[in-house]
Amino acid sequence: MADDNKPVDTPGDANPDDWQKTLPFPKRWIAYVAIKLIVLAVVIAFFLKWYRLV
């Protein structure tokens, strides 16, 4: 019960330098998402060129 008076951590309380430590997922997932978006963009560009829509 002594911990009831502790302030609640909010995203605004975090040091801006520590934003990577407070992510709700591992940092490498950001790279996975970036790679998937790049691959998706390349595939879309390929098919647009293939069907001569660009």
C-alpha positions as CSV (number, residue, x, y, z in Angstrom):
1,M,0.0,0.0,0.0
2,A,3.0,2.3,0.4
3,D,3.4,2.4,-3.4
4,D,0.0,4.0,-4.0
5,N,1.5,7.5,-3.8
6,K,4.1,6.8,-6.6
7,P,3.5,8.8,-9.8
8,V,2.3,6.9,-12.8
9,D,4.7,6.7,-15.6
10,T,3.3,8.4,-18.7
11,P,5.0,8.6,-22.1
12,G,5.5,12.3,-21.6
13,D,7.6,11.6,-18.5
14,A,10.2,9.6,-20.4
15,N,13.5,11.1,-21.4
16,P,13.4,11.7,-25.2
17,D,16.7,9.8,-25.5
18,D,15.1,6.7,-24.0
19,W,12.2,6.4,-26.4
20,Q,13.7,3.2,-27.9
21,K,13.7,1.6,-24.5
22,T,10.0,2.2,-23.9
23,L,8.8,0.7,-27.2
24,P,6.1,-2.0,-26.6
25,F,8.0,-4.3,-29.1
26,P,11.6,-5.2,-29.8
27,K,13.6,-2.6,-31.9
28,R,14.3,-5.1,-34.7
29,W,10.6,-5.2,-35.5
30,I,10.9,-1.6,-36.8
31,A,13.4,-2.9,-39.4
32,Y,11.1,-5.8,-40.3
33,V,8.3,-3.4,-41.0
34,A,10.5,-1.1,-43.0
35,I,11.8,-3.9,-45.1
36,K,8.3,-5.2,-45.7
37,L,7.1,-1.8,-46.8
38,I,10.1,-1.5,-49.2
39,V,9.4,-4.9,-50.7
40,L,5.7,-4.1,-51.1
41,A,6.5,-0.8,-52.8
42,V,8.9,-2.6,-55.2
43,V,6.3,-5.3,-56.0
44,I,3.6,-2.7,-56.7
45,A,6.0,-0.7,-58.9
46,F,6.9,-3.8,-60.8
47,F,3.3,-4.7,-61.5
48,L,2.4,-1.2,-62.5
49,K,5.3,-1.2,-65.0
50,W,4.4,-4.7,-66.2
51,Y,0.8,-3.7,-67.0
52,R,2.0,-0.3,-68.3
53,L,-0.1,1.7,-65.9
54,V,2.8,4.0,-65.1
